Amino acid sequence: MKTVRIIGVPEHFNFPWQLTIDEGLFHQAGIDVQWNDVPEGTGKMCEMLRTDETDVAVILTEGILKDISNGNESVILQTFVQSPLQWGIHVNAKSSYQTIDDLFGKTAAISRYGSGSELMTYVNASNQNWDFDSVKFEVVHTIDGAVEALSAQKADYFMWDRFMTQPVVDQGVFRRVGVCPTPWPCFMIVARKDFYSENKAMVEHLLEIINQTTSEFKMIPSIDKTLASVFNQQLSDIKQWLQITKWSQKKPSETQFNQIIADLLKYNIIKQPLKYSEVVV
């Protein structure tokens, strides 16, 4: 039995992993998958890859490519979610902010530096023609931390997946003033380079198994009701999310990768181009 440590955010995107583990499909293949949720998000997961606290991560595209450009010794195995992430732009429901324009020069709550919640503020700033220097940050670690920071006026807005934050909006704690989709596929499956080099056959088998699950995921009877229950979501929101979410079973093509890199350079998320042959295995 080969052991592999895998991390990801505790969100509906990763429910196929939980199903596959619960059904014993990895175990039947001789793979002991030890899954750990990381609610702090991509910045924390990059750190865990660097410090050998995990072998594989399901991680935001922009975050891992920025960290690879800064020396993280990890490689992309494949795209996990092909569709964009819909980043909701949220403010305290009691605040006076009504539009994205109202947030110019204001402080964004972020889970940590290097996280998607930080990096997507630059995408939003570019979309609004704001100078990148106008963006300020308050580190809050989690959604709960963001609720506290916005309530205490330590930060003014918070960008996070619009569906995972929907319950907070429904409760009247946050108000959503806009949505900023990623210009790229949102999640990649990555591995530490040394782990991949030593376990290529096992990793390929692991990917075959999870890809089988994701290719059939939307056809599972009542999967919408299951997700709504597990993630405390309205059924109508889950139905909408399932409609727009597309899992991938393939590596990014070189053309697609180069476009992502060009976008990351444009948004000032990375400073130097990355080579497809050195990043995607």
C-alpha positions, 0 to 999 in steps of 0.5 A: 500500500502506497501512501499519498498525502493530499490537501485541498480546500473544504469546498464542493469542488473537492467533494469528488475526492471525498466520494472516491475515498469513502467508496474505497476506490483508491484503497482497492488500487493499493493507494492510501490517500490521506486527505486533509482540508486546508480552510486557510486556502492556497497560500497555506497549501503552497507553504505545506508543499514547500515544507514537505507537509503534503505530497499533492495539492488541489490548488488555485492556478494563480497561487501555485504558479506564483509560488512556483515562480518564487521557487516552489519545487512543485509540478502541475500534474493536470487541470482539476477544474477547467471552468473559472472560479466565480470570485464574489466581492463582498462587503459588510451588509451594514456598510455604505458600499454599494458598488465595486467603484466604492472600494477604490483605495479600500482594504481587502481582507485576504486569507494570507499573502500568495492566496487567491483572495490576494491575487484576485484583488489585482485582477479586479483592480485591473478590471476597474483600471485601478493602480495596483498600489491602491490596493491594501490588505488585512490578513484574516486567514479564513472566511470566519476571520473575514466576517470578523474583520469586515464587522470590526471595519478592519477591512472593507471587502473580501473576495471568495468563491461566490457560492461558498460565501452565499450562506453568509450573504443569505444570513445578511452578514455580507452583501455581494457588490460584484463577481470577478471570474478568473480568466483561467481554469481555477484549480490544478492538481500539483505535486512536489517534484521529488514525490512525483519523480519517485512515484510516477506510476502511482500518481498516474493511477491516482489521477485515473481514479479521480478522473473517473469520478469527476467525469461521472460526478454530475450524473450521480443521483441526487448529487445536488441535494447531497452537496446542498446538505453537506455545504449548507447551500440552497438547492437552487444555488447548487444547481446553478453551480453544477451547471457552470462547473466543469471538471477536467481530466487532462493536462493544460495544453502548452497554448493554454498554459502560455495564455495563463502565464501571459495573463499572470504577467499582465496582472502583475501576479508573476514577474517572469514567464514560466516554461511549460516543459519545466512546470507541467509533467 
